[in-house]
Amino acid sequence: MQIRSLGPRSRRRVAATIREIGRELDAVCRRYRLSSRESDVVQLLLRGYSNGDIAATLGITTATVKRHLINVFNKTGVDSRTQLVCRLA
């Protein structure tokens, strides 16, 4: 697979998209009344982190990550990580 560099125009578009996602995610977290830790977990989940990676990044156990995800699922009305990503997209 060949990897090519983004041009200046594409880099600006990607940077703008990342900023927009950040603002939208903040609004989503407020809408569903997620705690700051639940919000942290969701942000890492959206970046593709596994439960173990989330736990290591946040300095918590995987059981705590699972508990936060269960709380997020309940607050957002979803049953899985995939549904959560679709709900937040």
Secondary structure, 3 states (H helix, E strand, C coil): CCCCCCCHHHHHHHHHHHHHHHHHHHHHHHHCCCCHHHHHHHHHHHCCCCHHHHHHHHCCCHHHHHHHHHHHHHHHCCCCHHHHHHHHC
